[in-house]
Amino acid sequence: MNNINQNNFVDELNKFAANYQGDPKAEVQNLLNSGKMSQQTYSRLNQMANAIQNGNMIQAIASMFGR
């Protein structure tokens, strides 16, 4: 992912976060409790989120593929 696309992606995530209404932790817990999200999927998404927060897009993309 080049820097322009990476910056756009991060910008879009920031816009989403700024406009999100509700409790994201409760939403995730509801998905886990209902079985709509597996623990494995949660773990993978959590790895992606941590990588994005740390500015490591390559690691985020790699975690999408379980690497």
C-alpha positions in Angstrom: 0.0 0.0 0.0 1.6 3.3 -1.0 1.6 6.3 1.3 -1.3 8.1 -0.5 -3.6 5.1 -0.1 -2.3 4.5 3.4 -3.1 8.1 4.4 -6.5 7.9 2.8 -7.3 4.7 4.6 -6.2 6.1 7.9 -8.2 9.3 7.2 -11.3 7.3 6.5 -10.9 5.3 9.7 -10.5 8.5 11.6 -13.7 9.9 10.0 -15.6 6.8 10.9 -14.3 6.9 14.5 -15.2 10.5 14.9 -18.8 9.9 13.7 -19.4 6.6 15.4 -22.2 6.7 18.0 -22.4 3.9 20.6 -20.2 1.7 22.6 -17.8 -0.1 20.4 -16.7 -2.5 23.1 -20.3 -3.5 23.8 -20.9 -4.0 20.0 -17.9 -6.3 19.8 -19.0 -8.2 22.9 -22.5 -8.6 21.4 -21.0 -10.0 18.2 -18.9 -12.5 20.2 -21.8 -13.5 22.4 -24.2 -14.0 19.5 -21.6 -16.1 17.6 -21.7 -13.6 14.7 -17.9 -13.1 15.3 -15.5 -15.9 16.3 -12.8 -15.4 18.8 -10.3 -16.1 16.0 -11.8 -13.2 13.9 -11.7 -10.9 16.9 -8.1 -11.7 17.5 -7.2 -11.1 13.9 -9.1 -7.8 13.8 -7.5 -6.7 17.1 -4.0 -7.4 15.6 -4.9 -5.3 12.6 -6.2 -2.4 14.8 -3.1 -2.4 16.9 -0.9 -2.4 13.8 -2.8 0.5 12.3 -2.6 2.5 15.6 1.1 1.9 15.5 1.4 3.1 11.9 2.4 -0.3 10.6 0.1 -0.9 7.6 2.2 -3.8 6.3 1.7 -5.7 9.6 -2.0 -4.8 9.5 -2.4 -6.2 6.0 -0.4 -9.3 6.9 -2.6 -10.0 9.9 -5.6 -9.9 7.5 -4.1 -13.1 6.0 -3.2 -14.7 9.3 0.5 -14.0 9.1 
